Amino acid sequence: MVRKKRVLTGITTSGTPHIGNLAGAILPAIQASKDKSTESFLFLADYHSLIKNNDPNLTHSSSYEIAACWLACGLDTEKVIFYRQSDIPHIMELTWVLGCLTSKGLMNRAHAYKAAVAENKEEDPDKGITMGLFNYPVLMAADILMFNADVVPVGEDQKQHLEMTRDIALRFNHHYGEVFTVPDISIEEDAGILPGIDGRKMSKSYKNVIPIFLNRDGLRKKIMKIKTDSKEPGEPKDIEESSIFNIYRAFASEQLTEELANKYKEGIAWGEAKELLFELLEEKIGPLRQNYDLLIDDRAGLERILQTGAEKALDVSTPIINKVRQAVGIRGFGD
Ligand code: TRP
């Protein structure tokens, strides 16, 4: 039987997911995972979260919040292998093996590392830079190669990491013999980038996000805070410049979007536009919130789901790590 195409993506478990993530990543990935011609791997990149954060409570809570979020949004774990990176120790083992044939020069060129060095300006260029940050692309390569993924869909910001993964896989195969699939890169367009409540790109680092799982009142309050210009009711308003409109468009049907565009031309009051946005989001998110609240209160249930995912993932990673050990010469003396 021909093996199905393996599609793999990781989610770094830091911070609370927001509606920009929902429109741009979560819903499209769940949709894509329904494609019957592919086998989907989706994992919580919890060891990646240590690169950015040293708070054990945050690391732990982000991990189950994000797990609950994906499940609440409709991820079907019968169809997708959904697991936690830390449940697959083979990934860590592979990280070491790959690190031993990755040239330091390649890692020196990584954007995330270079940006951290640049921030140090004239001071010590190594200030505050950990080996975790430096090795981040190797860990990511191990995430991907551990499962011989064929395709890795990522945002533009991750493209370089994928190129490095390909480089590392080719180098390994060249030196030790063919073990790894060299993955294709699939760059997702930025259609999902939403403005935040201050009009800049919605991003944790700008503190301008609308979290997905606020309660009804909290959601309403956040939406009422969205920045607008000072146009009065009755004055025609620009749709492209309006955060309210752009968020609305990401969740509404074409017809509803057009109706709102017409109301902008007719000079809808900002308060009313916000109310329409709230109603739309509440309609979309309300049912997900109910799922989320049930899941978040049932940690044992979440744990069981992840353990089942880990078993499936280990079935795939075990033969591959065995091949890797054989290839590099780490094996029992009787073999
Ligand atoms: N680093 C990725 C991000 O920040 C998340 C990630 C970790 C990932 N490992 C991966 C994505 C492997 C794809 C494949 O978005």
Boltz pocket constraint, residues with backbone or C-beta under 6 A from the ligand:
constraints:
  - pocket:
      binder: B
      contacts: [[A, 8], [A, 9], [A, 10], [A, 11], [A, 12], [A, 45], [A, 48], [A, 139], [A, 140], [A, 143], [A, 144], [A, 152], [A, 153], [A, 154], [A, 158]]
      max_distance: 6.0
